[in-house]
Amino acid sequence: MKNIVCLGGGYGNMRFIQRMLPKLPSDYKITLVDKNPYHGLKTEYYALAAGTKSEKKVRMGFPEDTQVDIIYDTVTEIDIDNGRVITENNALEYDKLVVGLGCEDKHHGVPGAKAHTCSIQTLRESRATFEAIGDLTPNDTVGIVGAGLSGIEIASELREARNDLYIKLFDRGERILPMYPVRLSDYVKRWFDENNVDVIPNSNIVKVESDHVYNNNESHALDICIWTAGVQPAEVVRRMPVEFGPGGRVVLNQYHQVPGYQNVYVVGDCAALQHAPSAQVAEGQAEQIAEVMSDIVAGRELPGEMPDIKMQGILGSLGSKEGFAYLKERTVTGRIARMLKSGVLWMYKLGNN
Ligand SMILES: Cc1cc2nc3c(=O)[nH]c(=O)nc-3n(C[C@H](O)[C@H](O)[C@H](O)COP(=O)(O)OP(=O)(O)OC[C@H]3O[C@@H](n4cnc5c(N)ncnc54)[C@H](O)[C@@H]3O)c2cc1C
């Protein structure tokens, strides 16, 4: 039996397995390795941290299929020169490997940032952030560093959950989400103004202490600080003997294979792609990997050129009632955008059941 080993059951590998299974010959199996016994819906972790969703709502089961084996274990080394993966409790050999171990916070060398900030990158960290927020007393201050999608979502969700707290959102840019139309930025900023979230533009956090952050050398007293200011591939991927591109992501050929290792693919946040990392990109890339691998397994010639990964746009929430979207070069704001986001999540859960 030939073995396709998938490391990490995130958005990338869930989509890969879904698309690969119908094309999988009977002499192949898929072995999925994840440290958690469920697929975490990372795009919803902000709600777990803010306390508006229970953990059960932000995770779901892995696929059940006679051709899929699941191992719950932590990957500690990816030894592509010897075709094996080392986990905390075992060692696994593979015929083909799909590395989809996701990302972790990048603290950019800011002193104190790793030690003194909360995270929403993993279920475990989001749970810990929820606990820390739960311990806050009225009029305490929460700082959120980074006003990208996840920073905006945790700030707004937290405001909805706790109107007794001060919230400061440190934004590196001149305006929120500067890569999108001004109308979208203005809408999000207005929501924050109306809901008493203090957005601090042109921020550059240079130091974090247990009860302060230093923004351009101006100190702000905080009770907790949540870091959403950058990500990097999982540490075990950063130790692979491969070439790394922008953001420390693994450089791949057009078939998403590690150059020189035709049987090793990297999917999602660990992969250097032309788009910024997102669940949407991970899924689009995973679909291409399934196409490529099924061609190889069936002995078909690969396409001379792979198409671009199609992007739909962005969808973000501002609490449970409002949201924003930029889809097909159109800005959508308010309740409709929020309903779209809920609809996408509902469809995702349905599609993976
Ligand atoms: C709060 C927030 C909101 C977001 N919102 C959006 C959004 O609206 N739209 C969007 O497109 N993207 C969004 N993203 C980004 C998106 O979640 C990621 O880009 C996406 O999860 C990447 O998918 P992946 O398959 O690469 O990794 P992940 O989905 O992170 O999966 C990685 C998997 O690997 C497992 N794993 C990690 N290390 C190990 C190890 N050593 N051993 C075993 N298993 C391991 C983990 O348990 C996990 O199951 C958001 C992110 C955050 C944090």
PDBQT file of the ligand as one rigid body, heavy atoms in Angstrom, charges set to zero:
ROOT
HETATM    1  C1  LIG A 401      -8.351  35.136  13.838  1.00  0.00    +0.000 C 
HETATM    2  C2  LIG A 401      -8.060  34.757  12.410  1.00  0.00    +0.000 A 
HETATM    3  C3  LIG A 401      -8.989  35.033  11.425  1.00  0.00    +0.000 A 
HETATM    4  C4  LIG A 401      -8.737  34.654  10.103  1.00  0.00    +0.000 A 
HETATM    5  N1  LIG A 401      -9.690  34.939   9.160  1.00  0.00    +0.000 NA
HETATM    6  C5  LIG A 401      -9.492  34.527   7.894  1.00  0.00    +0.000 A 
HETATM    7  C6  LIG A 401     -10.506  34.742   6.907  1.00  0.00    +0.000 A 
HETATM    8  O1  LIG A 401     -11.551  35.346   7.189  1.00  0.00    +0.000 OA
HETATM    9  N2  LIG A 401     -10.287  34.278   5.651  1.00  0.00    +0.000 N 
HETATM   10  C7  LIG A 401      -9.143  33.598   5.329  1.00  0.00    +0.000 A 
HETATM   11  O2  LIG A 401      -9.027  33.182   4.157  1.00  0.00    +0.000 OA
HETATM   12  N3  LIG A 401      -8.167  33.371   6.225  1.00  0.00    +0.000 NA
HETATM   13  C8  LIG A 401      -8.302  33.820   7.500  1.00  0.00    +0.000 A 
HETATM   14  N4  LIG A 401      -7.328  33.581   8.442  1.00  0.00    +0.000 N 
HETATM   15  C9  LIG A 401      -6.092  32.893   8.033  1.00  0.00    +0.000 C 
HETATM   16  C10 LIG A 401      -6.317  31.373   7.980  1.00  0.00    +0.000 C 
HETATM   17  O3  LIG A 401      -6.862  30.888   9.185  1.00  0.00    +0.000 OA
HETATM   18  C11 LIG A 401      -5.014  30.631   7.671  1.00  0.00    +0.000 C 
HETATM   19  O4  LIG A 401      -4.396  31.220   6.551  1.00  0.00    +0.000 OA
HETATM   20  C12 LIG A 401      -5.305  29.158   7.395  1.00  0.00    +0.000 C 
HETATM   21  O5  LIG A 401      -5.750  28.535   8.590  1.00  0.00    +0.000 OA
HETATM   22  C13 LIG A 401      -4.082  28.426   6.844  1.00  0.00    +0.000 C 
HETATM   23  O6  LIG A 401      -4.404  27.081   6.610  1.00  0.00    +0.000 OA
HETATM   24  P1  LIG A 401      -3.270  25.944   6.740  1.00  0.00    +0.000 P 
HETATM   25  O7  LIG A 401      -3.870  24.690   6.217  1.00  0.00    +0.000 OA
HETATM   26  O8  LIG A 401      -1.998  26.424   6.164  1.00  0.00    +0.000 OA
HETATM   27  O9  LIG A 401      -2.994  25.812   8.303  1.00  0.00    +0.000 OA
HETATM   28  P2  LIG A 401      -3.968  25.700   9.560  1.00  0.00    +0.000 P 
HETATM   29  O10 LIG A 401      -5.389  25.832   9.165  1.00  0.00    +0.000 OA
HETATM   30  O11 LIG A 401      -3.437  26.613  10.583  1.00  0.00    +0.000 OA
HETATM   31  O12 LIG A 401      -3.745  24.198  10.024  1.00  0.00    +0.000 OA
HETATM   32  C14 LIG A 401      -2.509  23.742  10.524  1.00  0.00    +0.000 C 
HETATM   33  C15 LIG A 401      -2.753  22.413  11.212  1.00  0.00    +0.000 C 
HETATM   34  O13 LIG A 401      -1.488  21.853  11.578  1.00  0.00    +0.000 OA
HETATM   35  C16 LIG A 401      -1.569  21.330  12.895  1.00  0.00    +0.000 C 
HETATM   36  N5  LIG A 401      -0.217  21.385  13.446  1.00  0.00    +0.000 N 
HETATM   37  C17 LIG A 401       0.580  22.476  13.580  1.00  0.00    +0.000 A 
HETATM   38  N6  LIG A 401       1.796  22.125  14.036  1.00  0.00    +0.000 NA
HETATM   39  C18 LIG A 401       1.771  20.782  14.196  1.00  0.00    +0.000 A 
HETATM   40  C19 LIG A 401       2.739  19.825  14.592  1.00  0.00    +0.000 A 
HETATM   41  N7  LIG A 401       4.001  20.172  14.931  1.00  0.00    +0.000 N 
HETATM   42  N8  LIG A 401       2.379  18.521  14.635  1.00  0.00    +0.000 NA
HETATM   43  C20 LIG A 401       1.117  18.134  14.281  1.00  0.00    +0.000 A 
HETATM   44  N9  LIG A 401       0.168  18.997  13.880  1.00  0.00    +0.000 NA
HETATM   45  C21 LIG A 401       0.489  20.301  13.839  1.00  0.00    +0.000 A 
HETATM   46  C22 LIG A 401      -2.560  22.224  13.615  1.00  0.00    +0.000 C 
HETATM   47  O14 LIG A 401      -3.152  21.557  14.723  1.00  0.00    +0.000 OA
HETATM   48  C23 LIG A 401      -3.577  22.507  12.489  1.00  0.00    +0.000 C 
HETATM   49  O15 LIG A 401      -4.608  21.549  12.458  1.00  0.00    +0.000 OA
HETATM   50  C24 LIG A 401      -7.533  33.971   9.770  1.00  0.00    +0.000 A 
HETATM   51  C25 LIG A 401      -6.587  33.695  10.773  1.00  0.00    +0.000 A 
HETATM   52  C26 LIG A 401      -6.849  34.082  12.081  1.00  0.00    +0.000 A 
HETATM   53  C27 LIG A 401      -5.817  33.756  13.149  1.00  0.00    +0.000 C 
ENDROOT
TORSDOF 0
